[in-house]
Amino acid sequence: MSLDHASKIVKHQTLTRDAFLGGRLLVSQPGNGFRAGMDSVLLGAAVSGNAASLLDLGSGVGTAALVAMSRNAALTATLAEADAETAALAALNLNENDLAGRGRVLTLDVTAPGKARAAAGLAADHFSAVIANPPYFEAGRGTAPSSERAAARHFAAEDLDRWVKTAATHAAPGGEVVFIYPVHALPGLLSAFAGRFGAITVLPLSPREGEAATRILIRGTKGSRAPLTLLASRALHEPGARTFRPEFDAIFRGEAGLIW
């Protein structure tokens, strides 16, 4: 998608321009509907610092990829997003954060047949890191902000396996695949990952110490036979407060990656 094309699309939207990583990144995104936030930053921060090439599946406006690229000056990224207006914003954000030279955006359904993905320019067995924050509302649960955004919010259980399958196809041998997702879908994610990856690592995240985990990060390595590791849950906030604990405060300020 060219930057000229992106500008023609996004000028019709009501946008906000939001600071991430302590102002190191400025991200344009729709004022209404799904908005990138904490999960996107955590996903980008979870990418290994030695990754050379990144594929962000369902990239949205590109926040997770931008976070990963800002931490690793050698990282190149491909952002795949099905919604044309959202993909245009991702292209705009790459440009406005001076990262267009290291990134590209494909307007592409990540669950499209393999031939369609290949024709769009996604090579199999190629990326050293593949990340995703898939849609997380099941069909019939919750409401999407608009009909054209419904596909980004309503998600059938079998779709999750398709996303993992796509990630496995495009990850390089030895490459990592990282998803962030609500904890209720952990059984399905484990099933999808276990059939395709080894060295699976699960990190539960809770709002505060002693509270139940609400989301998980899961990572697998293509071609590995190492066993699963279930890490101790980590709390995002200080007890009884909205203040982030030091580990996560450093991540959201852009001063550290996620060590897991």
Stockholm file with secondary structure:
# STOCKHOLM 1.0

chainA/1-260         MSLDHASKIVKHQTLTRDAFLGGRLLVSQPGNGFRAGMDSVLLGAAVSGNAASLLDLGSGVGTAALVAMSRNAALTATLAEADAETAALAALNLNENDLAGRGRVLTLDVTAPGKARAAAGLAADHFSAVIANPPYFEAGRGTAPSSERAAARHFAAEDLDRWVKTAATHAAPGGEVVFIYPVHALPGLLSAFAGRFGAITVLPLSPREGEAATRILIRGTKGSRAPLTLLASRALHEPGARTFRPEFDAIFRGEAGLIW
#=GR chainA/1-260 SS CCHHHHHHHHTTSCEEEEEEGGGTEEEEEESSSSCCCHHHHHHHHTSCTTCCEEEEETCTTSHHHHHHHHHCTTCEEEEEESSHHHHHHHHHHHHHTTCGGGEEEEECCTTSCHHHHHHHTCCTTCEEEEEECCCCBCTTSSCCSSGGGGGGTBCCHHHHHHHHHHHHHHEEEEEEEEEEEEGGGHHHHHHHHHTTEEEEEEEEEEEETTSCCCEEEEEEEETCCCCCEECCCEEEECTTSSSBCHHHHHHHTTSCCCCC
#=GC SS_cons         CCHHHHHHHHTTSCEEEEEEGGGTEEEEEESSSSCCCHHHHHHHHTSCTTCCEEEEETCTTSHHHHHHHHHCTTCEEEEEESSHHHHHHHHHHHHHTTCGGGEEEEECCTTSCHHHHHHHTCCTTCEEEEEECCCCBCTTSSCCSSGGGGGGTBCCHHHHHHHHHHHHHHEEEEEEEEEEEEGGGHHHHHHHHHTTEEEEEEEEEEEETTSCCCEEEEEEEETCCCCCEECCCEEEECTTSSSBCHHHHHHHTTSCCCCC
//
